[in-house]
Amino acid sequence: MSTPELRDTGARYEMDEQGLTSYADYRREGDRLYIDYVFAPPELRGSGASGRLMAALSADARDKHLRITPICGYAAAWLRRSQEFGELVG
C-alpha cells in the first residue's frame, strides 16, 4: 500500500485513502501552526488515518520550521505521544 499524499490548501491539510478524505483545519500565524480540528471519515476511524495525517502535517511543519499549537484534543494527544514530533509543540 502506498503512502497517501498530503495536500495543503492554505487552511486545511488533506489526505485521501480508500477514496475518502481525512483533514486537519489549521491557522498559521507567523512561525506557529494552530491545529484547530482533525477529522477522519467514520469508515477510516480505527485504521490509523488520522495518525498518518498528523505525521505528514507534522513533518511538513518541521520542514517549514514551524511550531505547532494543537487546539484539537486529538492533535494534542497525538503530539504528546509522538517521540518524533513532540518537540514541535509550543
Secondary structure, DSSP 8 states (H G I E B T S, - for coil): -----EEE-SSEEEEEETTEEEEEEEEEETTEEEEEEEE--GGGTTTTHHHHHHHHHHHHHHHTT-EEEE-SHHHHHHHHH-TTTGGGB-
